[in-house]
Amino acid sequence: MDFMPFFFDLKGRTCLFVGGGSIATRKARLIAKAGARLITVSPYMTDEMKALVEKSQGECFFREFEESDIDLASIIICATDDKDVNRKVSELAQAKDIPVNVVDAPDLCSIITPAIVDRSPIMIAISSGGEAPMQIRQIRSRLEVMFPSAYGTLAKIASKFRPEVKQKLKPGDQQLRFWEKVFNGPIAEKAYSGRLDEAEQAIRSLLTLAEQESITNKTLAGEVYLVGGGPGDPDLLTFKALRLMQQADVVLHDRLVSDGVLNLVRRDAERIYVGKRRADHAVPQQNINQLLVDLAKEGKRVLRLKGGDPFIFGRGGEEIELLAENNIPFQVVPGITAASGCAAYSGIPLTHRDHAQSVRFITGHTKSGDIDLPWESLMDPHQTLVFYMGLTNLEAICSELIEQGRDAGTPAALVEKGTTPDQRVLVGTLKNLPDIIKEKDVHAPTLLIIGGVVSLHDSLDWFSA
Ligand code: SAH
């Protein structure tokens, strides 16, 4: 171990900055946040540095560093571009045992500043002693995702209850079970979404239950997360989706969810495939709805993972109606819908000032099998049409649009397996797209985009290039 981590209380202490450029300013921002008074010595200073110093009721000295400056502070940060000055500051400080950090020169430092993830009062500090900065960056960004920004808020609320819990619950098992319920499940989720009063109230009721020794496995734990998994590329998941995926006990998924996305679900979560292809509903919708209720009632954190966005042709509404009726807590997390994903990854903007002022999402699949749509409302040449589930009826859709009055030369594209490495974009017009498709071996899922915007694909296609 080259450096021992400590957490330093800087409130009321003075920190000397030698150097006032952008690197020094970056550090000063953090040091000021920790409550230190700043003194900066430098012929030049950024405006932000000046403001930080002023706010901390410190002092700016617009001149070169002088030896006697060392005595001004209880900690020194040096960030000048003059190597000799940096070395001198380090030597003087170390001779007097004043902690010193010279930016980007680990051998001149007696203290180093870690990368931090700030969830005050929780602080996560990571360091490699300067040896692996890229990996430190990666670790940090992963941690940023794992812990929601309101993670610290929950810690603050919980700490209010700590004395009472110590007094009312037996140490060991009883206290442990109580805190486990607070930090995993609906109470934590309330705090993360900013419903702090509700979270506090729930902790209070839980404490009463715990006192009566009536916390069971079923108390509070059961809830459902209806999560949009996006169109395929796992990088398109939201932070919240990923976090809930990592804490679920059981996941219900269907065919549209890509393997890459599914791989990010907590490894030991139970997986239930509930199918869903156009004509093959492995588990009938009603049973899925009921299964969500039953699993939550067993006390499980249930992840209902859907392709794209759960509220766009995803039956998300139907699935949560029964939950609401049964008073089961649930959350809905939006995902990137196929239209957005396919449009972005095929370089077809859905609206564009020269081509389309509006966009319409339409289902190309109907219960009865024949395609019965309000065609007259689809005639505006400046509206982009996006058909979900349109492959089977593609020929009918194109010919009906022409028959009802849209120009046969209107550009149209079929995006196959959008956002995945297998994405393919077949481009034509309303008139010839059906024939183009017949020649290719096309596989679901596919999305049909119609309108002038499709003409931009040629020049804006960045993904397959
Ligand atoms: N809730 C989903 C849509 C479900 S309907 C969403 O918001 O995206 C299923 C249809 O979505 C498919 O028939 C197909 O038309 C479209 N789709 C979903 N993922 C797709 C993808 N990666 N590429 C092309 N189309 C996709």
Residues whose N, C-alpha, C, O or C-beta is under 5 A from the ligand:
A	BS01	SAH	P231 G232 G307 G308 D309 P310 I312 F313 G314 I336 T337 A338 F387 Y388 M389 G390 V415 E416 K417 G418 P445 T446 L447
